[in-house]
Amino acid sequence: MEERDEKLIGKWIKKDETLKHCIEQHQEYEKRLEEFNRQIYLSPEESMERKRIQKLKLAIRDKIQLILSEHRGDHNSLRTHRSHPL
């Protein structure tokens, strides 16, 4: 994440429950992916789960970026994060 995003997150995480939840979820996905990455071999089921978590992590990152965009005052998105749940 860019430094400006990290600063914005630091500013808004205590004020925006949606942002806080998304950051926590992103961290949880990252933790789970690290666990898979430490394994030498993944079963087919584990590989599928790893791919699923990767997709979820990307989706939540997109949502975080949308929230940050709103906090920056970017008006190039027609949707708001509050009306676009994951």
Z-matrix of the N, CA and C atoms (Angstrom, degrees):
N
C 1 1.443
C 2 1.531 1 108.33
N 3 1.298 2 116.02 1 144.00
C 4 1.454 3 120.67 2 179.83
C 5 1.525 4 110.96 3 -69.20
N 6 1.325 5 115.43 4 154.64
C 7 1.461 6 120.98 5 -179.16
C 8 1.527 7 111.22 6 -59.98
N 9 1.331 8 117.21 7 -39.70
C 10 1.470 9 118.83 8 -179.44
C 11 1.529 10 110.73 9 -65.64
N 12 1.337 11 117.13 10 -34.22
C 13 1.462 12 120.39 11 176.45
C 14 1.525 13 110.62 12 -66.79
N 15 1.322 14 116.08 13 -42.38
C 16 1.462 15 119.85 14 179.75
C 17 1.525 16 111.03 15 -62.72
N 18 1.319 17 116.76 16 -39.17
C 19 1.466 18 120.09 17 177.56
C 20 1.521 19 110.90 18 -65.24
N 21 1.323 20 116.05 19 -42.07
C 22 1.458 21 120.63 20 179.39
C 23 1.528 22 110.84 21 -64.80
N 24 1.324 23 115.97 22 -40.45
C 25 1.468 24 120.20 23 177.00
C 26 1.525 25 109.53 24 -61.46
N 27 1.334 26 116.43 25 -45.76
C 28 1.458 27 120.32 26 178.53
C 29 1.517 28 112.44 27 -57.65
N 30 1.316 29 116.25 28 -35.74
C 31 1.464 30 121.28 29 -179.29
C 32 1.526 31 111.99 30 -72.81
N 33 1.336 32 117.13 31 -39.70
C 34 1.460 33 121.14 32 -169.79
C 35 1.523 34 115.60 33 -102.69
N 36 1.322 35 119.02 34 -13.23
C 37 1.469 36 120.37 35 -171.69
C 38 1.529 37 112.84 36 -61.06
N 39 1.321 38 117.33 37 -31.71
C 40 1.468 39 119.49 38 179.91
C 41 1.517 40 112.28 39 -83.57
N 42 1.324 41 116.68 40 -15.29
C 43 1.464 42 121.19 41 -177.24
C 44 1.521 43 113.10 42 -100.77
N 45 1.326 44 116.64 43 -21.04
C 46 1.463 45 121.51 44 -173.31
C 47 1.530 46 109.25 45 -121.13
N 48 1.324 47 115.82 46 103.14
C 49 1.468 48 120.95 47 -177.15
C 50 1.526 49 112.32 48 -63.26
N 51 1.318 50 116.76 49 -34.62
C 52 1.470 51 119.70 50 179.08
C 53 1.519 52 109.76 51 -65.00
N 54 1.312 53 116.45 52 -45.49
C 55 1.467 54 120.51 53 177.97
C 56 1.524 55 110.27 54 -61.06
N 57 1.308 56 116.95 55 -45.34
C 58 1.466 57 120.98 56 179.53
C 59 1.528 58 111.14 57 -58.39
N 60 1.320 59 116.01 58 -46.41
C 61 1.463 60 120.21 59 179.59
C 62 1.531 61 110.63 60 -61.88
N 63 1.312 62 117.08 61 -43.72
C 64 1.469 63 120.87 62 -179.20
C 65 1.527 64 111.52 63 -63.23
N 66 1.323 65 117.06 64 -42.57
C 67 1.465 66 121.17 65 178.65
C 68 1.526 67 109.82 66 -62.98
N 69 1.314 68 117.11 67 -44.21
C 70 1.470 69 120.41 68 178.73
C 71 1.517 70 110.98 69 -62.32
N 72 1.325 71 116.69 70 -42.00
C 73 1.468 72 120.92 71 179.79
C 74 1.527 73 110.20 72 -65.08
N 75 1.331 74 117.24 73 -42.79
C 76 1.460 75 122.04 74 178.52
C 77 1.529 76 110.26 75 -59.58
N 78 1.325 77 116.74 76 -43.14
C 79 1.461 78 120.87 77 178.98
C 80 1.527 79 111.41 78 -64.82
N 81 1.318 80 116.52 79 -37.91
C 82 1.460 81 120.28 80 178.39
C 83 1.538 82 110.30 81 -65.33
N 84 1.326 83 116.90 82 -43.52
C 85 1.469 84 119.85 83 177.36
C 86 1.524 85 110.62 84 -61.93
N 87 1.321 86 116.38 85 -41.95
C 88 1.469 87 120.48 86 178.87
C 89 1.522 88 110.67 87 -60.63
N 90 1.316 89 116.93 88 -43.42
C 91 1.467 90 122.01 89 178.86
C 92 1.528 91 110.97 90 -60.89
N 93 1.325 92 115.98 91 -44.94
C 94 1.471 93 119.85 92 -179.41
C 95 1.530 94 111.20 93 -65.93
N 96 1.335 95 116.80 94 -38.35
C 97 1.463 96 119.73 95 177.95
C 98 1.526 97 111.17 96 -65.80
N 99 1.306 98 117.46 97 -38.42
C 100 1.458 99 120.94 98 177.42
C 101 1.528 100 110.80 99 -61.37
N 102 1.324 101 116.31 100 -38.06
C 103 1.460 102 119.95 101 177.67
C 104 1.530 103 110.52 102 -62.81
N 105 1.317 104 116.87 103 -44.31
C 106 1.466 105 119.76 104 177.27
C 107 1.524 106 110.93 105 -64.06
N 108 1.322 107 117.24 106 -40.45
C 109 1.462 108 121.25 107 -176.83
C 110 1.523 109 112.84 108 -67.41
N 111 1.304 110 117.71 109 -22.79
C 112 1.468 111 121.09 110 177.68
C 113 1.534 112 111.87 111 -76.33
N 114 1.313 113 116.43 112 -17.74
C 115 1.462 114 119.90 113 -178.45
C 116 1.526 115 110.03 114 -80.52
N 117 1.307 116 115.58 115 140.96
C 118 1.465 117 120.72 116 178.78
C 119 1.524 118 110.61 117 -74.85
N 120 1.299 119 116.05 118 -39.26
C 121 1.463 120 121.10 119 -177.80
C 122 1.523 121 109.15 120 -129.98
N 123 1.331 122 115.04 121 137.85
C 124 1.464 123 120.57 122 174.90
C 125 1.517 124 108.74 123 -115.69
N 126 1.302 125 115.78 124 135.62
C 127 1.461 126 120.23 125 173.81
C 128 1.531 127 107.78 126 -67.69
N 129 1.318 128 118.33 127 165.26
C 130 1.468 129 119.81 128 176.92
C 131 1.534 130 112.14 129 -56.54
N 132 1.326 131 116.08 130 -38.59
C 133 1.470 132 119.75 131 178.77
C 134 1.528 133 111.37 132 -65.82
N 135 1.322 134 115.51 133 -41.81
C 136 1.466 135 119.67 134 178.37
C 137 1.527 136 111.50 135 -65.48
N 138 1.324 137 116.34 136 -38.89
C 139 1.471 138 120.25 137 177.19
C 140 1.522 139 111.16 138 -62.61
N 141 1.312 140 116.37 139 -41.46
C 142 1.464 141 120.21 140 178.17
C 143 1.525 142 110.56 141 -65.06
N 144 1.324 143 116.61 142 -42.31
C 145 1.468 144 120.83 143 178.79
C 146 1.525 145 110.39 144 -64.14
N 147 1.317 146 117.11 145 -40.95
C 148 1.465 147 121.19 146 178.03
C 149 1.528 148 110.32 147 -60.14
N 150 1.324 149 116.84 148 -45.56
C 151 1.469 150 120.63 149 178.31
C 152 1.526 151 111.52 150 -63.89
N 153 1.314 152 116.82 151 -38.16
C 154 1.463 153 120.61 152 178.41
C 155 1.528 154 110.58 153 -63.54
N 156 1.319 155 115.87 154 -43.72
C 157 1.462 156 120.32 155 179.58
C 158 1.534 157 110.48 156 -65.92
N 159 1.325 158 116.93 157 -38.61
C 160 1.463 159 119.78 158 177.13
C 161 1.532 160 110.69 159 -59.24
N 162 1.309 161 116.17 160 -43.30
C 163 1.471 162 120.37 161 179.37
C 164 1.521 163 111.20 162 -65.09
N 165 1.332 164 116.34 163 -42.04
C 166 1.462 165 120.18 164 178.21
C 167 1.528 166 110.97 165 -63.63
N 168 1.318 167 115.75 166 -40.33
C 169 1.461 168 120.42 167 179.60
C 170 1.529 169 110.29 168 -63.14
N 171 1.325 170 117.04 169 -43.08
C 172 1.465 171 120.48 170 178.08
C 173 1.527 172 111.48 171 -64.41
N 174 1.313 173 116.26 172 -39.90
C 175 1.464 174 120.14 173 179.47
C 176 1.525 175 111.01 174 -64.39
N 177 1.320 176 116.31 175 -41.94
C 178 1.466 177 119.01 176 -178.90
C 179 1.522 178 109.91 177 -71.01
N 180 1.330 179 117.01 178 -32.51
C 181 1.466 180 119.93 179 175.94
C 182 1.529 181 110.25 180 -64.38
N 183 1.318 182 116.64 181 -41.46
C 184 1.464 183 120.17 182 176.21
C 185 1.524 184 110.85 183 -59.73
N 186 1.315 185 116.00 184 -41.25
C 187 1.463 186 119.72 185 179.29
C 188 1.528 187 110.54 186 -66.11
N 189 1.319 188 117.02 187 -40.38
C 190 1.462 189 120.52 188 176.44
C 191 1.524 190 110.18 189 -60.41
N 192 1.315 191 116.56 190 -43.95
C 193 1.469 192 120.10 191 179.60
C 194 1.529 193 111.21 192 -62.73
N 195 1.315 194 117.15 193 -37.79
C 196 1.459 195 120.76 194 177.71
C 197 1.536 196 110.52 195 -64.96
N 198 1.306 197 116.52 196 -43.48
C 199 1.466 198 120.85 197 178.23
C 200 1.523 199 110.15 198 -62.20
N 201 1.329 200 116.76 199 -45.83
C 202 1.462 201 120.25 200 -179.95
C 203 1.519 202 111.10 201 -63.61
N 204 1.312 203 115.81 202 -37.29
C 205 1.458 204 120.61 203 177.13
C 206 1.521 205 110.40 204 -59.97
N 207 1.311 206 116.51 205 -41.87
C 208 1.471 207 120.86 206 178.38
C 209 1.526 208 111.01 207 -64.84
N 210 1.329 209 116.51 208 -40.63
C 211 1.459 210 120.07 209 -179.78
C 212 1.533 211 111.54 210 -69.60
N 213 1.328 212 116.67 211 -28.14
C 214 1.460 213 120.20 212 175.65
C 215 1.520 214 111.06 213 -76.76
N 216 1.318 215 115.76 214 -16.03
C 217 1.458 216 120.00 215 -178.46
C 218 1.514 217 112.95 216 89.09
N 219 1.329 218 116.52 217 15.58
C 220 1.467 219 120.13 218 176.25
C 221 1.518 220 107.96 219 -68.88
N 222 1.292 221 116.62 220 128.88
C 223 1.463 222 120.76 221 -177.88
C 224 1.524 223 111.92 222 -112.90
N 225 1.331 224 116.57 223 24.50
C 226 1.455 225 119.21 224 -178.87
C 227 1.522 226 112.58 225 -85.35
N 228 1.321 227 117.55 226 -3.76
C 229 1.456 228 121.06 227 177.53
C 230 1.520 229 109.01 228 -107.28
N 231 1.318 230 116.09 229 133.69
C 232 1.457 231 120.07 230 -179.26
C 233 1.520 232 112.24 231 -81.73
N 234 1.347 233 116.72 232 -22.05
C 235 1.455 234 120.34 233 -179.13
C 236 1.498 235 110.23 234 -97.39
N 237 1.323 236 115.40 235 155.86
C 238 1.461 237 119.86 236 171.97
C 239 1.503 238 108.55 237 -109.98
N 240 1.321 239 117.43 238 154.93
C 241 1.458 240 120.44 239 -177.61
C 242 1.513 241 111.06 240 -66.98
N 243 1.302 242 119.04 241 -24.72
C 244 1.462 243 120.51 242 -178.48
C 245 1.535 244 110.77 243 -72.67
N 246 1.320 245 116.88 244 -27.10
C 247 1.462 246 118.80 245 -179.02
C 248 1.525 247 112.21 246 -100.60
N 249 1.323 248 117.36 247 5.08
C 250 1.456 249 120.83 248 -177.92
C 251 1.537 250 109.78 249 -128.43
N 252 1.335 251 117.15 250 75.20
C 253 1.462 252 119.74 251 -179.00
C 254 1.525 253 111.70 252 -70.21
N 255 1.316 254 115.04 253 155.72
C 256 1.465 255 119.70 254 176.62
C 257 1.492 256 111.62 255 -76.21
